[in-house]
């Protein structure tokens, strides 16, 4: 699967952005999807994940109630709607695909994802 993430940019605190991750090359619905982020000098952390069907989602505590993950399998795309953005949300955001053959639909370990997008930078100014 080739993944391409886009939609990042500069936004003021309290604002919103929607990231998209377009997939190609293999059957998109064979993969659960996740969004990670990596701030400068920090590790890459899992932000949110969604099952292949969209039926279940996971959110890190830091983004619950502000971020929403969704997917459209007909368009081979996963989305991340980010509202009420904070300066601490500033990071490079990566989408990642995790095969449905794995036992769980998400993991915090980056080596447990099969494919990665190139990342898109989100900068939130105070």
SVG drawing of the C-alpha trace seen along z (x, -y; Angstrom):
<svg xmlns="http://www.w3.org/2000/svg" viewBox="-19 -33 34 46">
<polyline fill="none" stroke="black" stroke-width="0.4" points="0.0,0.0 1.3,-3.4 0.0,-6.1 0.1,-9.8 -0.9,-12.2 -1.8,-15.8 -3.8,-18.7 -1.3,-20.0 -0.5,-23.6 -0.3,-26.6 -3.4,-27.3 -4.1,-29.4 -4.9,-27.9 -8.5,-27.0 -8.7,-26.4 -9.3,-23.3 -7.6,-21.2 -8.6,-18.1 -5.9,-15.7 -6.4,-13.1 -4.4,-10.0 -4.9,-8.5 -4.0,-4.8 -3.2,-3.0 -1.8,0.3 -3.6,2.8 -7.1,3.4 -7.6,0.6 -10.2,2.4 -7.6,5.1 -6.0,2.6 -6.8,0.9 -5.5,-2.6 -3.9,-4.9 -2.5,-8.4 0.7,-9.0 2.4,-12.3 6.0,-13.2 6.9,-16.5 10.5,-17.8 12.8,-15.9 10.1,-13.5 9.0,-9.9 6.3,-9.1 3.1,-8.5 -0.2,-7.0 -3.0,-9.6 -5.9,-7.6 -6.9,-4.4 -9.8,-3.0 -10.8,0.6 -11.0,1.6 -14.7,1.2 -14.8,-2.0 -16.8,-0.3 -14.4,-1.0 -12.0,-3.8 -9.3,-4.5 -8.1,-7.9 -5.2,-9.0 -6.4,-10.8 -4.7,-14.0 -7.0,-14.3 -10.3,-12.8 -13.2,-15.0 -11.2,-17.2 -10.1,-14.8 -12.2,-12.5 -10.9,-9.7 -13.0,-8.4 -12.5,-6.5 -14.1,-6.1 -13.2,-2.7 -14.8,-3.6 -12.3,-6.5 -9.4,-4.6 -8.9,-7.5 -8.7,-8.0 -9.3,-11.3 -8.4,-13.1 -10.6,-16.0 -8.8,-18.1 -10.7,-20.7 -9.8,-23.0 -6.2,-22.7 -3.5,-23.5 0.1,-24.5 1.0,-21.1 -0.6,-19.5 2.2,-20.8 3.9,-17.9 4.4,-15.9 1.4,-13.7 1.8,-10.3 -0.8,-7.8 -0.1,-4.1 -1.7,-0.9 -2.0,2.2 -3.0,5.5 -6.3,7.1 -4.5,10.3 -3.0,8.8 -4.8,9.6 -5.7,6.0 -6.6,3.0 -4.1,0.7 -0.8,0.7 1.4,-2.0 4.5,-0.4 5.6,-1.8 7.1,1.5 3.7,3.1 2.4,1.2 3.0,2.4 3.0,-0.8 3.5,-4.5 2.8,-7.7 5.3,-10.5 4.0,-12.8 2.4,-16.2 3.4,-19.1 0.8,-20.7 1.8,-23.9 -0.5,-25.5 0.4,-29.0 -0.5,-30.5"/>
</svg>
